[in-house]
Amino acid sequence: MHTSTTSTAALEPWSIEQLQQATQGYWLNDKKPAGQIKRILTDSRDAESGDAFLALKGERFDAHDFIAQVAAQGCEIAIVSRPVDADICQLVVEDTRLALGQLGAYRRQQNPQLKVIALTGSSGKTTTKEMLGSMLSRLAPTLVTRGNLNNDLGVPVMLLELRPEHQYAVMELGASHQGEIDYTSKMVQPHVAGIINIGTAHLGEFGGRDGICRAKSEIYAHISETSIIPAANDFAETIRAAVKTEKSLSFGAGGEVYASDVVLDAQSSSFTLNTAQGSKTVQLPFAGEHNVENATAAAAFALAIGIGLDDIVAGLEQAVGAKGRLNFIPHKDYLFIDDTYNANPGSMRAAAEVLAQQQGIRVMVTGDIGELGSSAAIEHYKLGRDLVSVKGINFVVAVGEFAPAAQEGARSTQYGKKMQAFLNQEQALPFLIDLIETHHPQPMSFLFKGSRFTHMETLMAALMEKL
């Protein structure tokens, strides 16, 4: 599986006994490696002497095919679910996918000093995680989920990077099916955990928001100290019913940790953070009301794990957004906002509000949203209708298979002329260049956003190159 997951820091080595104990596997022909194992890898390209290569099998790939290759690279150990004809020590387990989870869980149990936060939600997970990482890593070594390593494979890969000096871990948990968060949160064993929100991401897999709420609420079964609840979400009561811990803390409007005196600027915001420990003003280097909400969520998680208000505020004020998450890029006389990391209907609407705050002619360039199942066409229709209705947005350029559905939605309003639909990026690029030439020398602000698979950053880069 070609996802590079290696870290530069020296990891805790494994003994062959630990490897066998964690996975309950057996050594093929009783042939065991000598010495310690420096790390466990799932990417064959990085495997070398001292590593154990864990061969995952997916729907479209089988890493058992790469075992001869990793042996040639000097790797002496493979963790397999079936013996392979290769000159390498093989630890045979029932299922390598489950073995990866067992190894992650084992590493977590070996670090009892760790204070763990786990969070899930339909949108804002990554930004909230980055804000928490900013707060906690100021105080002590902290492990924070990298990129989108938040599923049943990514979570154990992150746990394998735990080292004795880590005092905190912030784990983002995603769900693409029922039972996944139950599996990963049991592995992570969080002290403090909860849901940030229930939106419309992954509607297809869960058959509606009730299903999404059920899947995300699995996180509450494995918390040892405090459960975090989004007070302002319309599923707040359903979420409360899932809480098993005595202690809980709610955030957002009507919650115990909330924002007041909110001021939204073009590229930042400020607000008063209100908590049981007191109130403090926060100068947040993130734009948009949704990021103020993410900041109050991060504050609630941090308070529940015992972080003081001053440290929370300092962490929020120093936080840096993840790549492709509302990054502001001035280029020539134009502003480009890179929000291409991912998209769901809620985050798309939130991004439009941020664009509406910017200078000059405001152009929103959207790619398709994935994982909406049978509701994809209607969700894109509603999105088209809503985006063109945002006051301050001058043009919406929809790109992709569902762009015509978005355009139909736009045409159901009096603002239909604001939207142009294109089936691919090649068709959209000349229109965007033309738009710039038509409005020159006026200032313009562009925001690019779409689901990961649409690679909207490619279109953004192509336009920037033409300027």
N, C-alpha and C positions, 0 to 999 in steps of 0.2 A: 504494500500500500504506500503510495508515494506522497506522504505528507511529512514534511521535515519537522521533526519534533525535538531536535537535539538542543541541549543547553550547553553553554560553555563552562559552567561551574563543575567542579569535580563532584561526582555523585557518591553516595554511600555504596560501597561494594556489597555484593550478595555472596553468600556461601552457597555451595551446591545443596547443602541441607535445607537452607531457607527457601531456595527455589523449589525444591521438591515438596517441602512442607506447605508452602503457600498454594501450590497448584494441585497437590495430591497426584502428581504424575509418576511415571516410572522411566528409568534410563534404559534405552533400547540395548539389548544384549549385555546389560549391566556395564556398559562402557561410559565411564564418567570422566568429566574434564578435571584437570589438575588446577589447583589455585582458585583464586576468587574471580567473580564475574563483575566487571566494572559497571556495566549498564545493560538494560534490556531495551531492545529496539524493535520497531515495527517497519522501519524503512530500510530496505535491503541496500540502498545506495551508500548508507553511512556505516554499515557493519564492518568491523575490523577485529583484530586480535583482542581477546579479553571481553568481547560482547556476547550476549545471548540474543539471537535473532528469533523473534516470535512471529510465526507465519500465520497471518490472518487470511481468512477466506471470505470474500464478499460475493455479491451476485455476479459481478463482471470480472473478478480477478481472483487468483489463488496464489498467495505468496509462497506456497510450497514449491511452486515452479522456480523460485529464485534461490533455493537452498544450495544447489551446487555452486551458484555464483557467489554467495556469501562465504562458502567454504574456501573458494579460490581467493577471496579477499583476506583470508586469514582468520575468519570467525570460526571458533571451535565448537560452538553450541547452538543448536536450533531447538526451539520449543514448537512441537508439531502436534497435529491431531491425527496424523497417520504417518507411519514410517516412510522415509524417502531414501532412494538409492543414492547416497552421497557420503563422502568420507568426512563425517562430522558427528560429534556426540549429540544424540537426540533424546530430549525429554518429551515423552509421549503423554499428552493430556487428552481428556475427553473432548474438549472444545477450546480452541485457542482464544476465541473471543471472550469466553468466560474466564479462562486462565489469566488473561490480561486484567480483568476486573479483580480476580483473586490476588494478583500481585500488587495492584494498586491499593486494595484494602489492607493487605499485609503491611505495606510501607506506611500507610496512614496509622495503623495500630502501633507501629514501632516508634511513633513520634508523639508520645502522650503530652509533651510540653506545649503542643500546638493549640492555639485558639482558632477555631474554624468558623468562617461565615460562608453560607451557601445561599445563592439567590437565583430566582427564576422569574419569568414573566414574558409577556408577548413582545414588549419593546422596552428599550432603555437598559437592558441587562448589561451590555458592554460598557456603556457610559457610567452607570452606577458602580460597576466593578472597578473601573479606572479611578473613579473618585475615592472609593474605599482603599484602593492600592496606594493612592497618593497620601491618604491620612496615615495608614498603618506603616508604610515603609519608611516614613520619617522617624518612627519610634523604634522599629526593630526589623530584622530581616523578614520579608513577607513573600510568600508564594502567591502569585496572581495568575489566574487562567489566561493563557496566551491565545490571541486570535479567536478562533471559534472552536477550540478544543473543549466543547461543552456537552458532548454526547456520550453514549455508552463506551466508545473507544477513546475519545479525547480526555474524559475525566480521569481514567486510570493512568493514561500517559502523563498527565500533569502530576498526579500523585507520586509517580515514580521519580519525580525530580525533588521530592522532599529531602531536606538535609537537617541534621540535628540543630543547626543554628537558626532555622526558621522558627519564629515565634507565632506568626500569624499566617493564615491561608485564606484567600478569597476565591471561592469556587463558583463559577457560573455554570448553571445546569440548564440545558435545553431539552426540549421534548419533541420528538416527531411521532411518538406513538404512546399509548397508555402503557404504564409499567416502567418506562425508561427512567423517570425521575425517582421512582421508588427504588430502582436498582442503583442509580448513581448516588442518591443521598444516603442510602444505607452504607455505601462504600466510603463516603466522605465523612460520615459521622459528625455533622455540624453542631456547634454549641448554639449558634444563632442562625436562623434561616427564615426565609419567607418569600412571598410573591410580591413583585413590584406592581403588576397590573395584569388584567385579563383583557386582551384586545382581540384582533381578528387574524393574527399571524397563524399559519398552519390550519386554517379552517378546514381544508380538504381532508387532512388526516383524522380530525376529531369530530367531523360532522356537526359543527356548531360550537358556540362559545361555552355552552354547558359542559361539553366534552373537554374543551381546553381547560376549563376551571378544574374539572375532576383530575385531569392529567397533572396539572401544575400543583394541585393540592396534595399530591403524594409526598411532597417535600416535608409536610408537617408530621409525618409518621416517625421521623428519625432525628428529632431535635432534642438535645439534652438540656438546654437552658431556656431560651426565649424565642418565641415565634413572632415574626414581623407581619403586620397586616396593613394592606392599602385601604385606609378608611374611606377615601373618596371614590373608590371603584364601585361600580354597580353590583359587583359580585361579593362585596365585603362581608355580608352576612353568611353567604355560603362558605366563604373562606374561614370565617370565625368558627363555623361548625366543624371544620376539619382540624382545628388546633387541638393538640394533645397536651401541651406543656401548661404548667400552672401560670408561668409568666408570659405575657405578650406585650407588644408595644406597637401602636398604630401610628401611621404617618399620613400626611396629606390633609386636605380640608376636613375638619371635624375630627382629626386625629390628635394624638398626644405630642407629636413632633410635626410642626407645620410652618409654612412660610406666610409672612404678611408683608405689607409695604413693598410689593413686588414692582420693580422698575425694569422693563425690558428694553435694552439698547440694541443697536444693530448687530454687534458682535459679542455682547456680554450681557449680564443682568446683575441686579443687586436685590437683596431682600433681607428681611429680618427673620432669623431662624429662631423659632420658639420651642423650648423644651422644658422639662421638669427641672433641669439644672439652671435655667435662666434663658435669656434671649440675647442674641448677638447679631450684628449686621454682617452680611456676607457679600463680598464683591466676587461674583462668579464669572470665570473667564469662558463661559458658555452662553450661547444665544438661545432664546426660546423658552416659553413657559414650561414645556415638557422637561427641559433640563433643570429648571428650578424644582420640579417634582422629583426628578432623579436625585437631586442634591438632598432633598428632605428624606428620601428613602435611604440614601447612603448614611445620613446623620443618624437615622433610627437604628440601622444595623450597628454602627460604631458605638453609639450610646449603650446598646444592649450588651456589647462585649467589653464595656468598661472604659471606653475612651472618653477623655474630658472634652468639654465644649471648646476650649481654646485650640486644642489639637485638631478637632473636627473642622473648625473654621479655617485654620491654617492649611489643612490638607485640601479642603475644597478650593481655596483661593489659589493653590499651586497646581491644581489638577490639570492634566493635559488630555485633550480628546484623543481617542484612538484614530488611526489612519482611516480616511474615508468616512469619518463621522463629523459632518459639519465643519470641515477644515476650510478656513478662509484663505484664498490664494489670490493676492493682487497680481495681475499680469498685464503689462502695458497699461492701457487706460481702463482696464476692465477688472471686475471682481468675479472670480470663479469660486463657487462653494462646492467642495467635493464631499458629497454625502452618499457616495456610491457603494459603501460597504455592504449595505443590504437594505431591504425595504419591506414594509407591510402597510396596509391601509392607514393605520394610525400614525405611523412615523412619517408617511408621505404627507399627510395633512399638517403635521407639526412642522415639517420642513418648509411647507408653503408659507406658513406664518412667519418663519424666520426670513425667508426671501422677501416677503412683503415689507420688511423693516429696512431693506437695503436701499442704496442710491440708484437714481437714474431709471432706465428702462429695465424692468425685471422679467427675466425669462426662466421658466422652469422646464427642464428637460427630463422626462420620465421614461424609465424602461418598465417592462412588465414586472408584475409581482407574481412570484411563484407560490406553489403549495396552497392554492385556494380551492383546488378540486372543482366540483361542479358549480361552485358559486363564482368562479373566476370572471366570467363575462359580466355578471351583474355587479360584482365588486368594482371592476374597472369602469363600468358605466357610472356608478355612484361617485367614484373618485374623479372622473372627468367632469362631472356636474359640479362637484365641490371645489375642485382646484381653480376652475375658471371664475368661480364666484368669490374667491378670496380677493378682498379689496387691496389694490396695490400691485397685483400681478398683471403684467401686460400681455405676456404670451405664455402658452403652455405647448410644448412640443412633445407629443407622445410617440414613443418608438417601440415597435414590437408587435407580436401576434395579436395582442389585445388593444392596441392603439385605436382601431376602428370602434371598439366598444366604448372606450373612453371618450372618443369624439362624439358618439351618439349621445352620451351623457351630457357633454358640453352643449350640444345643440338643443337639449331640452330646456336650456336656460336662455336668458337674453344675452348671454356673453359668449355664445357659440363661436363667434369669429375669432376669439382669443386662441382657439386650439387648432393645431395642425397635427395630423396623424401620418406616421410613416411606418412601413413594415420592417425596415432595417436601418442601421446607422448610416450606411452608404447613401441612402436616400435623404436622410435628415441633415447630413453635413452641409450640402450646398444651400439648403434653406437657412441654416444658422449663419453661414457666411454672408448670405444675402441680407439677413436681418441686421447684421453688424454694419454692413456697407450702407444700408438704407438710413440707419439712425446716427451714423458718424456725423459730427464728433461728440454726440451726447454720451455721458457715462452709462454703462450697462452693467447689470449684475446677473450672472447665470448660476443656477443651482442644478446639479446633475444628481439623479437618484434612481435606483432600480434594484431589483433583487440581485444577489451575487452573480447568478448565472448570466445576467444580461451584460456584464462588464461595461457599464456606462462610463467608467473612467477612460476607456479607449476612445469614445466619442469626444469626451472632454479634452483629452490630450491632442486629438486630431484637430479640434477647433483652435486650441491654444497655439498649435504649430503654424496655423494659417494666418495668425495675426501679425 
